Amino acid sequence: MRLDLRLSLPVAAAWVVAVLVIGVPGWAPVIAIVLWLLAGVLTAIVLLRARRVLASLALGCALAALCSTSVALHSEDRQPAMLREVAEQHATVVATATTTSALRADADFFPATITRLEINEEVLQLNSPALIFTERSGFGGREEKSSDDQRGSVAAFEESAVEPWGIGVEFSVTGTLASTEPGDGRAVLLFASEAPQWRAAPEWQFDWANQLRQTFAKATAQLPGGGGQLLGGLAIGDTTAVSDDLDAAMKASSLRHLTAVSGANCAIVVGLIMALGARAGANRAVRIGLSILVLVAFVIVVTPDPSVLRAALMATFVLVALGGGRPIRGMAVLSLATIGLLVFDPWLS
């Protein structure tokens, strides 16, 4: 079968443009306008002369224009100028942030989204991704009293010495900021001078996923050998049980990818739901709908890393194609997932 790259080449071109534009976000509006105009001119020529090469160029320009427009719309929120100014002052700040991944107790750094920043009696409201570098003292306790439901969630987090906080936990941390390079996926780096302090439990859609990860981690901790250590990573992306020796051995044997969730996991989840639904007599539309819902839940459980998002989006496009009775082409599905993620978040490039 001949490899069909009609969509892949324009998407690849848009990817390159996204990489370049996030490095010069101030030029994003101008670049977007130029690309939209060029896409319009090429489309007009294609309609008059029906040139296939020009059609591919027009599509590439349109996709690149979409990515550039996304950068222009989100660059100020992604990397606010006020954060760069605060970072240049080297002043101590108190940040309120939310975890975007499950954390280990011995984590030296972790990603989070800063929602509030206090500096010299001034308060800034934000929604900016950051990388938090922690003190060796690890994570602190609670700052504020919580409701009974929240106490139950916190107790579940604190019971585990391996993963005390899950995704969606609100916390505060004191430290200093450092600017990132243009094009970096994080707005700032925050170097903590004290241990991060828990403030509030995650919302319900993250709380159940954290509880499930905790339960699975405790169950797999009972299993012996390297297989037991790898099971958490293979099943739900939890690599906390993998020892340094096993991790080094997996790298040396070029099997490092087996220690974490891959696209195959999404295929297994969807395949199981489709098969069980068929066995129960559900029609195709119901099975596809259930598969997409379970896929969303699975992404939350394993945490939405870029590779997981790409695999889940590909699986969703495959399900939609199945529902419409359309043929499934691997490169086309990969290309659609790629451009979808790049338009949603060009910094993933």
C-alpha positions as CSV (number, residue, x, y, z in Angstrom):
1,M,0.0,0.0,0.0
2,R,1.3,3.4,-1.0
3,L,2.0,5.8,1.9
4,D,-0.5,8.8,1.7
5,L,1.3,12.0,2.8
6,R,-1.2,14.5,1.4
7,L,-2.2,15.7,4.8
8,S,1.1,14.9,6.6
9,L,3.3,17.3,4.6
10,P,1.1,20.4,5.3
11,V,0.9,19.4,9.0
12,A,4.7,19.0,9.1
13,A,5.1,22.5,7.6
14,A,2.6,24.0,10.1
15,W,4.6,22.3,12.9
16,V,7.8,24.0,11.8
17,V,6.1,27.3,11.6
18,A,4.7,26.8,15.1
19,V,8.2,26.1,16.4
20,L,9.5,29.3,14.9
21,V,6.5,31.6,15.9
22,I,6.5,30.6,19.6
23,G,10.1,31.9,19.7
24,V,9.0,35.4,18.5
25,P,5.4,35.7,19.9
26,G,5.4,39.4,19.2
27,W,5.4,38.7,15.5
28,A,2.7,36.1,15.6
29,P,-0.2,38.5,14.6
30,V,1.7,39.7,11.5
31,I,2.8,36.2,10.5
32,A,-0.7,34.9,10.9
33,I,-2.2,37.7,8.7
34,V,0.5,37.0,6.0
35,L,-0.2,33.3,6.1
36,W,-4.0,33.7,5.9
37,L,-3.6,36.1,2.9
38,L,-1.2,33.6,1.2
39,A,-3.6,30.7,1.9
40,G,-6.4,32.7,0.3
41,V,-4.5,33.6,-2.8
42,L,-3.3,30.0,-3.3
43,T,-6.8,28.7,-2.7
44,A,-8.2,31.0,-5.4
45,I,-5.5,29.8,-7.9
46,V,-6.4,26.2,-7.1
47,L,-10.1,26.8,-7.7
48,L,-9.2,28.3,-11.1
49,R,-6.5,25.9,-12.2
50,A,-6.9,22.8,-10.0
51,R,-3.2,22.4,-9.3
52,R,-2.6,19.6,-6.7
53,V,0.7,21.0,-5.5
54,L,-0.8,24.4,-4.9
55,A,-3.6,22.8,-3.0
56,S,-1.1,21.2,-0.6
57,L,0.7,24.6,-0.2
58,A,-2.6,26.3,0.4
59,L,-3.5,23.8,3.1
60,G,-0.1,24.1,4.7
61,C,-0.4,27.9,4.8
62,A,-3.9,27.7,6.3
63,L,-2.8,25.2,9.0
64,A,0.3,27.3,9.8
65,A,-1.9,30.4,10.0
66,L,-4.1,28.6,12.5
67,C,-1.1,27.8,14.7
68,S,0.2,31.4,14.4
69,T,-3.2,32.8,15.3
70,S,-3.3,30.6,18.4
71,V,0.1,31.9,19.4
72,A,-1.1,35.5,18.9
73,L,-4.2,34.9,21.0
74,H,-2.6,33.0,23.9
75,S,1.0,34.3,24.1
76,E,0.2,37.0,26.7
77,D,-1.7,34.5,28.9
78,R,1.0,31.9,28.4
79,Q,4.0,34.1,29.2
80,P,2.7,37.4,30.7
81,A,5.0,40.4,30.6
82,M,4.3,41.1,34.3
83,L,5.9,37.7,35.2
84,R,9.1,38.6,33.4
85,E,9.2,41.9,35.2
86,V,8.7,40.2,38.6
87,A,11.4,37.7,37.7
88,E,13.9,40.5,36.9
89,Q,13.3,42.0,40.4
90,H,14.6,38.8,42.1
91,A,12.1,39.5,44.9
92,T,10.6,36.8,47.1
93,V,7.0,35.9,46.1
94,V,4.2,33.8,47.4
95,A,2.6,31.8,44.6
96,T,-0.7,29.9,44.7
97,A,-0.7,27.1,42.2
98,T,-2.3,23.9,41.1
99,T,-0.5,20.6,40.4
100,T,-0.8,19.3,36.8
101,S,0.6,15.9,37.4
102,A,0.9,13.3,40.2
103,L,3.9,14.0,42.4
104,R,6.5,11.9,44.2
105,A,7.4,12.8,47.8
106,D,11.1,13.1,46.7
107,A,10.4,15.2,43.6
108,D,13.1,17.8,43.0
109,F,10.8,19.7,40.6
110,F,7.3,19.4,39.2
111,P,5.0,21.2,36.8
112,A,2.1,23.4,38.0
113,T,-0.1,26.2,37.0
114,I,0.3,29.5,38.9
115,T,-3.1,31.1,39.6
116,R,-2.1,33.8,42.1
117,L,1.1,35.7,42.9
118,E,1.8,37.9,45.9
119,I,4.7,40.3,45.7
120,N,5.3,43.3,48.0
121,E,1.6,43.6,48.9
122,E,0.6,43.4,45.3
123,V,-1.6,40.5,44.1
124,L,-1.6,39.2,40.5
125,Q,-4.2,36.9,39.1
126,L,-2.7,34.5,36.6
127,N,-3.2,31.2,34.8
128,S,0.4,30.5,33.8
129,P,2.3,27.2,33.6
130,A,5.4,27.0,35.7
131,L,8.1,24.6,36.8
132,I,8.5,24.4,40.6
133,F,11.9,23.5,42.0
134,T,11.4,22.2,45.6
135,E,13.6,22.2,48.7
136,R,15.0,18.9,50.0
137,S,12.5,19.2,52.8
138,G,9.8,17.9,50.4
139,F,6.2,18.9,50.8
140,G,4.6,20.6,53.7
141,G,1.2,20.2,55.5
142,R,-2.0,22.0,55.2
143,E,-2.2,25.8,55.5
144,E,-5.9,26.2,55.8
145,K,-8.7,24.2,57.4
146,S,-10.9,22.3,54.9
147,S,-14.3,20.6,54.8
148,D,-14.8,17.1,56.0
149,D,-14.8,15.9,52.4
150,Q,-11.5,17.7,51.7
151,R,-10.0,16.2,54.9
152,G,-10.7,12.7,53.6
153,S,-9.0,13.5,50.3
154,V,-6.0,14.9,52.0
155,A,-5.7,12.0,54.3
156,A,-5.6,9.7,51.3
157,F,-2.8,11.7,49.7
158,E,-0.8,11.9,52.9
159,E,-1.1,8.1,53.5
160,S,1.3,7.4,50.7
161,A,5.0,8.2,51.1
162,V,5.5,7.8,47.4
163,E,2.8,10.0,45.9
164,P,1.4,12.4,48.5
165,W,-0.2,14.8,46.1
166,G,-2.2,14.0,42.9
167,I,-3.2,16.1,40.0
168,G,-5.4,19.2,40.8
169,V,-4.1,19.9,44.3
170,E,-4.0,23.6,45.2
171,F,-0.9,24.7,47.1
172,S,1.1,27.7,48.0
173,V,4.9,28.1,47.8
174,T,7.4,30.8,48.7
175,G,10.4,31.5,46.5
176,T,11.9,33.5,43.7
177,L,11.1,33.5,40.0
178,A,13.4,33.1,37.0
179,S,12.3,33.9,33.4
180,T,12.3,31.2,30.7
181,E,13.4,31.5,27.1
182,P,10.9,32.6,24.4
183,G,9.2,29.5,23.1
184,D,9.5,27.6,26.4
185,G,6.3,25.8,27.4
186,R,6.5,27.3,30.9
187,A,6.1,30.9,31.7
188,V,8.5,31.0,34.6
189,L,10.7,28.8,36.9
190,L,10.0,29.1,40.6
191,F,12.7,28.2,43.0
192,A,11.1,27.4,46.4
193,S,12.8,28.6,49.6
194,E,10.3,26.6,51.7
195,A,8.4,23.4,51.3
196,P,5.2,23.8,49.3
197,Q,2.1,24.0,51.6
198,W,-1.2,22.2,50.8
199,R,-4.2,24.5,50.5
200,A,-7.2,22.6,49.0
201,A,-8.1,19.2,47.6
202,P,-8.7,18.8,43.9
203,E,-12.1,18.9,42.3
204,W,-14.1,15.7,42.0
205,Q,-13.0,14.9,38.4
206,F,-9.4,14.7,39.6
207,D,-10.0,13.4,43.1
208,W,-11.4,10.1,42.0
209,A,-8.4,9.6,39.6
210,N,-6.0,10.3,42.4
211,Q,-7.7,7.8,44.6
212,L,-7.6,5.2,41.9
213,R,-3.9,5.8,41.3
214,Q,-3.3,5.4,45.1
215,T,-5.2,2.1,45.2
216,F,-3.4,0.7,42.2
217,A,0.0,1.7,43.6
218,K,-0.7,0.0,46.9
219,A,-1.9,-3.2,45.1
220,T,1.1,-3.4,42.8
221,A,3.5,-2.7,45.7
222,Q,2.7,-6.2,46.9
223,L,4.0,-7.8,43.6
224,P,7.7,-9.1,43.6
225,G,10.4,-8.5,41.0
226,G,10.9,-6.1,38.2
227,G,7.5,-7.0,36.7
228,G,5.7,-5.7,39.8
229,Q,7.7,-2.4,39.5
230,L,6.9,-2.0,35.8
231,L,3.1,-2.8,36.1
232,G,2.1,0.7,37.4
233,G,3.9,2.4,34.5
234,L,2.5,0.0,31.9
235,A,-1.1,0.3,33.2
236,I,-1.6,3.8,34.4
237,G,1.7,5.7,33.8
238,D,2.7,5.5,37.5
239,T,6.5,5.0,37.5
240,T,7.1,5.7,41.1
241,A,7.8,2.1,41.9
242,V,10.5,1.7,39.3
243,S,13.9,1.6,41.0
244,D,17.0,3.4,39.7
245,D,18.7,0.1,38.8
246,L,15.7,-1.2,36.8
247,D,15.3,2.2,35.1
248,A,19.0,2.1,34.1
249,A,18.6,-1.5,32.9
250,M,15.5,-0.6,30.8
251,K,17.4,2.3,29.2
252,A,20.5,0.1,28.5
253,S,18.2,-2.4,26.7
254,S,16.3,0.3,24.8
255,L,13.1,-0.7,26.6
256,R,12.6,2.6,28.5
257,H,9.3,3.2,26.7
258,L,7.8,0.2,28.4
259,T,8.1,1.9,31.8
260,A,5.3,4.3,30.9
261,V,1.9,4.5,29.2
262,S,2.0,4.5,25.4
263,G,-0.5,4.6,22.5
264,A,-1.0,0.9,22.8
265,N,-2.8,1.5,26.2
266,C,-5.4,3.7,24.5
267,A,-5.9,1.0,21.8
268,I,-6.4,-1.7,24.5
269,V,-8.9,0.4,26.5
270,V,-10.9,1.2,23.4
271,G,-10.7,-2.3,22.1
272,L,-12.0,-3.7,25.4
273,I,-15.0,-1.3,25.6
274,M,-15.9,-2.0,21.9
275,A,-15.7,-5.8,22.5
276,L,-17.6,-5.8,25.8
277,G,-20.2,-3.5,24.3
278,A,-20.7,-5.8,21.3
279,R,-21.0,-8.8,23.6
280,A,-23.7,-7.0,25.6
281,G,-25.6,-6.3,22.3
282,A,-25.0,-2.5,22.3
283,N,-25.1,-0.8,18.9
284,R,-22.1,0.8,17.3
285,A,-23.1,4.4,18.3
286,V,-23.4,3.5,21.9
287,R,-20.1,1.6,21.9
288,I,-18.3,4.5,20.3
289,G,-19.8,7.0,22.8
290,L,-18.8,4.8,25.8
291,S,-15.3,4.3,24.4
292,I,-14.8,8.1,24.1
293,L,-16.0,8.6,27.7
294,V,-13.8,5.9,29.0
295,L,-10.9,7.3,27.0
296,V,-11.3,10.7,28.6
297,A,-11.4,9.1,32.1
298,F,-8.3,7.1,31.2
299,V,-6.4,10.3,30.2
300,I,-7.2,11.9,33.5
301,V,-6.0,8.8,35.4
302,V,-2.7,8.6,33.6
303,T,-2.4,12.4,33.6
304,P,-2.6,14.3,30.3
305,D,1.0,14.3,29.1
306,P,1.6,15.3,25.4
307,S,2.1,11.7,24.2
308,V,-1.0,10.5,26.0
309,L,-3.1,13.3,24.6
310,R,-1.8,12.5,21.1
311,A,-2.7,8.8,21.4
312,A,-6.1,9.6,22.9
313,L,-6.9,12.1,20.2
314,M,-5.8,9.6,17.5
315,A,-8.1,6.9,19.1
316,T,-11.0,9.4,19.1
317,F,-10.5,10.1,15.4
318,V,-10.4,6.4,14.6
319,L,-13.7,6.0,16.5
320,V,-15.3,8.8,14.7
321,A,-14.2,7.3,11.4
322,L,-15.6,4.0,12.4
323,G,-18.9,5.6,13.3
324,G,-19.1,7.3,9.9
325,G,-18.1,4.2,8.0
326,R,-14.9,5.9,6.7
327,P,-11.7,4.1,5.8
328,I,-9.0,4.5,8.5
329,R,-5.5,5.7,7.3
330,G,-2.8,5.8,10.0
331,M,-0.8,8.8,8.7
332,A,-4.0,10.8,8.2
333,V,-5.2,10.1,11.8
334,L,-1.7,10.9,13.2
335,S,-1.7,14.2,11.2
336,L,-5.1,15.2,12.4
337,A,-4.2,14.6,16.0
338,T,-1.0,16.5,15.6
339,I,-2.5,19.6,14.1
340,G,-5.4,19.5,16.6
341,L,-2.9,19.6,19.5
342,L,-0.7,22.2,17.9
343,V,-3.7,24.6,17.3
344,F,-4.9,23.9,20.8
345,D,-1.4,24.5,22.3
346,P,1.3,25.6,19.9
347,W,3.9,25.3,22.7
348,L,3.6,21.5,22.4
349,S,5.7,21.9,19.2
